[in-house]
Amino acid sequence: MTFFDYPGTEAETLSSAPAEVFLPEASEADWAVLLRHCRRRSFGAGEAVMSPGSHEQSLFLIIDGTLEVQTSTTGKRDAPDITVGPGSVLGEIAFFGGGGRSALVRAITPVQVAELDRVEFDALARESPDLSRQILFDLGRILALRLRTAQGPQ
């Protein structure tokens, strides 16, 4: 059993694809190391977890609850909202590239997240190089999947 119990979980029924699940093969020991380096945060329904343009360089691992990702910053509904739940990761673009956040992420339900910033990632990398490499490759896999999905059928 892993940190997230993926089969049959809420994450499967949401619009985030099961292939986007973060670290599906990580062990409980891996999750324990990773979570030691994360800051647990709670958000109530309706609260913003991330805002466009904010400059935090951190990842958010969704532990519990449901989030809505609104990619349109104009207030128009030209881009569909995406709903994500437990097992998903958000914030990877700012984590890697810095700069401002690209989306508004708001809690639909009460939400628990684990936030991993760059300083703590560096500490994790010193403690567990194999796990940090696994995290980076999995984030790359998820980014590639999201890019392919955004580009549509080729």
C-alpha positions as CSV (number, residue, x, y, z in Angstrom):
1,M,0.0,0.0,0.0
2,T,1.3,3.5,-0.8
3,F,0.6,6.9,0.8
4,F,-2.4,7.5,-1.5
5,D,-4.7,4.6,-2.0
6,Y,-5.3,5.2,-5.7
7,P,-7.6,2.4,-6.9
8,G,-11.2,3.5,-6.3
9,T,-10.2,6.8,-4.7
10,E,-11.8,10.2,-5.4
11,A,-8.8,11.1,-7.6
12,E,-9.9,8.5,-10.2
13,T,-13.4,10.0,-10.5
14,L,-12.2,13.5,-11.0
15,S,-11.1,15.1,-14.3
16,S,-7.4,14.5,-13.5
17,A,-6.3,11.4,-15.2
18,P,-5.0,8.5,-13.1
19,A,-1.8,8.7,-15.1
20,E,-1.2,12.1,-13.5
21,V,-1.1,10.6,-10.0
22,F,2.2,11.7,-8.3
23,L,4.7,9.1,-7.3
24,P,2.4,6.0,-7.8
25,E,5.2,3.6,-7.0
26,A,6.7,5.3,-4.0
27,S,6.8,3.3,-0.8
28,E,5.5,4.3,2.6
29,A,9.1,4.9,3.7
30,D,9.6,7.2,0.6
31,W,6.4,9.1,1.5
32,A,7.6,9.5,5.2
33,V,10.8,11.1,4.0
34,L,9.1,13.4,1.5
35,L,6.4,14.5,4.0
36,R,9.1,15.3,6.6
37,H,10.2,18.0,4.3
38,C,6.8,19.4,3.6
39,R,4.7,21.9,5.3
40,R,1.1,20.7,5.9
41,R,-1.5,23.4,5.1
42,S,-5.3,23.4,5.3
43,F,-7.7,25.5,3.2
44,G,-11.4,26.0,3.6
45,A,-13.9,25.7,0.7
46,G,-13.6,28.7,-1.5
47,E,-10.1,29.7,-0.4
48,A,-7.4,30.3,-2.9
49,V,-4.5,27.9,-2.6
50,M,-2.5,29.6,-5.4
51,S,-3.1,32.9,-7.2
52,P,-2.0,33.9,-10.7
53,G,1.3,35.9,-10.5
54,S,2.3,34.9,-7.0
55,H,6.0,33.9,-6.8
56,E,6.3,31.0,-4.4
57,Q,8.5,28.2,-5.8
58,S,6.8,25.3,-4.2
59,L,4.8,22.2,-5.1
60,F,1.5,21.3,-3.6
61,L,0.7,17.6,-3.0
62,I,-3.1,17.2,-2.5
63,I,-3.7,14.9,0.4
64,D,-7.4,15.3,0.9
65,G,-10.2,17.4,-0.7
66,T,-11.0,18.8,-4.1
67,L,-9.4,21.7,-5.9
68,E,-10.5,23.7,-9.0
69,V,-7.8,24.9,-11.3
70,Q,-8.8,28.0,-13.4
71,T,-6.3,28.7,-16.1
72,S,-8.1,31.7,-17.5
73,T,-6.9,34.8,-15.7
74,T,-9.3,37.1,-17.6
75,G,-12.4,36.0,-15.7
76,K,-13.8,34.6,-18.9
77,R,-14.6,31.0,-19.2
78,D,-12.5,30.5,-22.4
79,A,-10.5,27.7,-20.7
80,P,-12.3,24.9,-18.9
81,D,-11.7,24.5,-15.2
82,I,-10.0,21.4,-14.1
83,T,-10.9,19.6,-10.9
84,V,-8.2,17.6,-9.0
85,G,-8.1,15.6,-5.9
86,P,-5.9,13.4,-3.7
87,G,-2.8,12.1,-5.4
88,S,-2.4,15.1,-7.7
89,V,0.5,17.6,-7.6
90,L,0.2,21.3,-8.6
91,G,2.7,24.1,-8.9
92,E,5.4,22.3,-10.8
93,I,5.9,25.1,-13.4
94,A,6.7,27.7,-10.7
95,F,8.7,25.1,-8.8
96,F,11.0,24.5,-11.8
97,G,11.0,27.9,-13.5
98,G,10.2,30.5,-10.9
99,G,8.2,33.4,-12.2
100,G,4.6,33.9,-11.4
101,R,2.0,31.2,-10.9
102,S,-0.1,30.6,-14.1
103,A,-3.4,29.7,-12.6
104,L,-5.9,30.3,-9.8
105,V,-6.3,27.2,-7.7
106,R,-9.2,27.3,-5.3
107,A,-10.5,24.8,-2.8
108,I,-13.9,23.4,-3.7
109,T,-14.1,21.4,-0.4
110,P,-11.9,21.6,2.7
111,V,-8.4,20.7,1.5
112,Q,-5.2,19.3,3.1
113,V,-2.0,19.8,1.1
114,A,1.6,19.2,1.7
115,E,3.8,22.0,0.4
116,L,7.4,21.3,-0.7
117,D,9.4,24.4,-1.4
118,R,12.8,24.6,-3.1
119,V,14.8,24.9,0.1
120,E,13.2,21.8,1.6
121,F,13.6,19.9,-1.8
122,D,17.3,20.7,-1.6
123,A,17.4,19.3,2.0
124,L,15.5,16.2,0.8
125,A,18.0,15.7,-2.1
126,R,20.9,15.7,0.3
127,E,19.1,13.2,2.6
128,S,17.7,10.9,-0.2
129,P,19.2,11.5,-3.6
130,D,17.3,8.5,-5.1
131,L,13.9,9.8,-3.9
132,S,14.7,13.3,-5.2
133,R,15.6,11.9,-8.6
134,Q,12.4,9.9,-8.6
135,I,10.4,13.1,-7.8
136,L,12.1,15.1,-10.6
137,F,11.5,12.3,-13.2
138,D,7.8,11.9,-12.0
139,L,7.2,15.7,-12.3
140,G,8.8,15.6,-15.8
141,R,6.4,12.7,-16.7
142,I,3.4,14.6,-15.4
143,L,4.4,17.9,-17.2
144,A,4.9,15.9,-20.5
145,L,1.5,14.3,-20.1
146,R,-0.1,17.7,-19.4
147,L,1.6,19.3,-22.4
148,R,0.5,16.5,-24.7
149,T,-3.1,16.8,-23.4
150,A,-3.1,20.6,-23.9
151,Q,-1.8,20.2,-27.5
152,G,-4.7,17.8,-28.3
153,P,-4.5,14.9,-30.8
154,Q,-1.6,15.0,-33.1
